[in-house]
Amino acid sequence: MSRLRIAVIGAGYMGGFHAEKFAAMKDAGQAGVENAGQAGAAAAELVAVVDTEAVRAARVAGELGCAHATDFRELLPRIDAACIAVPTGKHYEVARACLEAGVHVLVEKPLSRTLAEADALLELARAKALVLQVGHLQRFNPAFRALAAAPGRPLFIDIERLAPFKARGTDIDVVLDLMIHDLDLVLTLARAPVEQVSACGFKVLTDTLDIANARIEFADGCVANVSASRVSQLAVRKLRIFRDDGYSSADLHVQRLRHARGKDGGIEESDQGFERVDELGAQAADFLRAVRERAAPLVSGEQGRAVLALALEVGRLVDERLARHAELR
């Protein structure tokens, strides 16, 4: 099996991790692919790491034994696929250039800044029959995958994602930075059209939203409550889902589930653990598999577009609420 030639564009915090995963996939079945558990995963050749800061690109590339560059366009004729980890404002520009050159794309979330940009990327990927995958990493969490595969219609979903403050990522608000992960999970679990959304949020340490909460009501009666903060003291990733036969609580950070079911007039509780999965490695392997097989990835561009639409609606509602309150002061 020939290796798929790939470049990682953007050598910052996430880009460096992406590059490590693809560099470890020189042969199908090696570290990363094996851990991912993805049938049909392909081998990869990390051709280069690209960053506008030459020193950073050279450092990451030197550690991984590949070439480095400051302009991704010069690599397009030499690669089959690209992993894009540039700032969100550059997603559209870089992804479009890659797709136009016939290069398959894995782009970090969110897919783009606007729905118009997202639609243009989707149309281009379809026209050229290319894989466009979006980096919603939590879909590869084994605890979440078990929840999503469980039978029964969700009645209520409650998700909380808290993170300590970090300067990186503050070019976008907490909805597009953190909450979008959980909005994607909610859409995956609910599997019903969104009927109504309400939201609130606040600026604390930055000029954009740092805390946000959204209530999402679905056409089948399911309700989801989603909270996100990037100014908390501790990292928390908790998810609870209630069905008519009980509820399950997921600690996505440690990849474990706790179930509670009614039995003999009481409650029976049980824990469920999973073999630890490298989510980033699983995502990389899924991307390579999709490219090799010309098949749909676990998180498609269409799904990335759907969650972007919901995230932008949450952001719009929060902005409207803040503007109304400002008028009353």
N, C-alpha and C positions, 0 to 999 in steps of 0.2 A: 504494500500500500504506500503510495507516494505521500509525502508530507504536505499538508496545506501550509502555504507560506502566509505568515501573518505579521502585521506590524501593530504595535501599541502606540497610539497617538495621544500624548499627554502623559508625562512622567511624574506627575505629582503624587499625592498620598495614595489614591486608588490606582492610578496608572502603574505605579511600581509593583503593587500586589498583582494586578492583572498580568504584567510582564513575567513575574515569577511563575505564575500558573502555566502560561503558555510555554515558557522555556522548559518546564518540567515535562512537557508532553511530546518529547522528541519521538517517542514510540508509543503506540496505542497500548494501554495496559500498564504504563509507568505511573509513577506517583501523580496524583491529580486525576487522571482518567480513571484509574483503578478505584480511587477513593470516591469518585463521582458516581460510580455504579451505573454509568450510561452505556447501554448496549449500542454497539456500532460506532462508538467514539473513534475519531480519527486521530492520527498523529499530526503534530504541528512542527513547523520550523519557525522560530521567532527570528524574523529577518532583521528587524530593527526596532529601536525605541526612539520615538520622536518627541521633541519638546522645543518650544521657542527659546528656552534657556539652554544653551549648548552645554554648559557645565553639568546641569542636572541630567540631561539626556545621556551624556557621556558617562556619568557616574553609574546610572542604572544599567546602561548597556554593558559597561565594563564588568559589573558584577555578574552579568548573565551570559557574557561571551557572545554578544551580537553587535551589529553595527548601530550607529546612532545618526540622527539627522535633526535639523531644525525646521525643515520644510517637508511636510508629509507628501506633497504633490510629486516630488521627485521619486518617491517609492511606488507610486500607484501602478506603473507598468510591471513591477517586480513582485507583487503580492496578490494573493487570492482573497484575503480577508483582512479586516481591520477591527481593532478594539479601540473605541473612542472614549477617552477619559479626560477630555478638555473641559474648561468651565462651561456651564450650561448655555451661556450666551453664544458659544461657538459650535454647539452641537449641530445645528442645521447646516451651517457653512461647510463643516468638515464632512459630515455624513453625506451631504448632497454630492460633494466632489468625489467621494469614494464610490458612491452608487453610480454616478455618471461614468466612472472609469471601469465599471463592471466588477467592483469589489464588494463582497459580502460585508455586512456591518453588524457589530455588536456595540451598541451605544449605551453609556451610563444613563440612568434615569435622571431627570425626566427626558422623554424622547426629544423634546424641543421646548422653546419658550411659548409658542403659540400654536393654536390648532391649525392655522393656515400653513405653518411650516411643517407640522406633523403630516397633514394631508398631502403636501407636496412630496415628502419623503416616501410615504406609503405608495403614492401613484408611481413614483420612479422605481421603487423596488419591485412592484408588480410588473411594470412594463419590461423590466430587464430580468425578471425571474430570479431575483436575488434575495437572500435571507436578510431580513432586518429584525434584529432581536434587541430587546430593551432590558437593561440591567436591573430588574426588580429581584433582588437577590433572595429575599425571604421566601420566594416560591420554592426554593431548593432546600428549605429547612425541613428535615424529616418529620418533626412534630406537626408543622403546618400541613404537610402533604397528607399525613394521616387524618388530620381533622377534615381536610377538603374531600377526602375519599370516603368518609363515614356517611352512612345512609341517614336520611331524615332531613327535613327542611329546617333551616335555622329560624328561630323566632326572634332572638336578640343576640347581637354581637357587641362585645365591649373590648376595645383595644387601647392600650396605654403605651406610649413610647416616650421615654424621658432620657435626656442625654446631658452631660456636663457641657458647659460652653466651650466652644473651640472657634478660633478666628476663621478657619477655613470654612468655605461653604456659605458664608454670610452674604454673598452676592445675590442669593435668592432667599426668600422667606422660609419659615419653618414648614409651611405647607408643602412647598416643592422640594425642600431639603429632607425632611423626615416623615411628615405625615403621608406623603405620597406612597411610601412603602405600604402603609396599613390600609390606605384607600384601595390599593391594588388587591390586598388580601380580602378586604370586605367584598369587593366586586366578585372575586373568585368564589367566595363562600356563599354569597347570597344568590347568585345566578338568576337575578330578576332585574327588570328595568328600575332605574331610580325614579321615584315619584316626587320626592320633596327633600330639600336640603335646607338646614339652618346652621349657622356657624357664628362663632365669636373668636376673638383673638386680641393679642396685645403686644406692643413693642416694649421690650424691657432693657436690653443692652445694646441693641443695634437699631438702625433706621428702618428695618423691615420687621415683620412679625416674628416674635420669638416663642410665643405660646399660642396655641390654637386648639379649638374644640369644634367638632362637627357632629351633627345628628343627621343621619341619612335614613330616609324611609323608602322602602321598596314597594313595588306594585303588589307583591304577594303578602304584604303585611309585616315582613321582617323589618326590624329597626336596628341600626348600628350606631354606636357612640364611639367616636374616635378622638383621642387626645394626644397632643404632641407638644413637647417642650425641649428646647435646646439650652435652657438656662437652669437645669436641675443639678443637684449635688451628686446624685447617683444615676447610673445607667439602668433603665428598666425597659423590658420588652415583654409585656404581658397581654395575653389574648384569652377571652372567655367567650364561649359560644353555647347558647341555651337552645335545646330542642325539646320536643314534647315528651321525651323519655328521660330527660336529665340534662346535665351540662358537663362540659369539658373545659379545663383551664390549661393553657399552654404557656410555659416559660420558654419563649423562643431563644433566649440567650443561652440556656443550657440544653435546649432541644429535648424537653420532657413534657409529658402530658399527665394531668390528673383528672380522673373521671368520677362523676357522682351520679348514681342511678337509684331510682326508687325500687325498694325491695321489701316485701313483707311489712309494709307500713312504715318502713324506715328508709335510711339512705345507705347505700353500699358504695364505698369509695375504693378506688384503685389507682395505682401509678403505672405509667407506661414510659419506658425509656427506649432510646434508639442508639444504634451504633453511630458514633459521632461522624457527621458529614461536613466536609470542607465545602461550604456553600459556594465560595468563589470558584473552587476547582470544579464543582459540579456544573456551575453555569458555563464555564469555559468549555468543558467537555460536551455539554448540550449544544453549544454553538457550533463546535467542530462537527458533531454528528449531523446537525441540521444542514450545514454546508455540504458535507460529503454526500448525504442522501437526498439533497434538495428537498428537504422536508420542513415542516413547521417546527420552530423552536418551542420550548415550554412557554416562553413569554414573547409573543409575537409583536410586531409593530402595531397591529390593530389593537391589541390589548393595551399597549403602551399609550396609544392615542386615547382610548376610553378612560383610563385613569387620569391622564393629563386633563381631559375635559372636566372630570369631577373635581380635580385639584384646583383648576382655575375658577370653577364655580364657587368652591369654598373660599378661595382668596377674594373673589369679587364680593361675596356676601359679608366677609369680615371687614373689607374696606368700606363698604356702605354703612355698616354698623358704626365703625369708628368715626366716619364723617358725620353721621347724625349726632353722635354724642359730643363731638367737637363743637357743633353748632349750638348745643345747649349750655355750654360752659360760659 
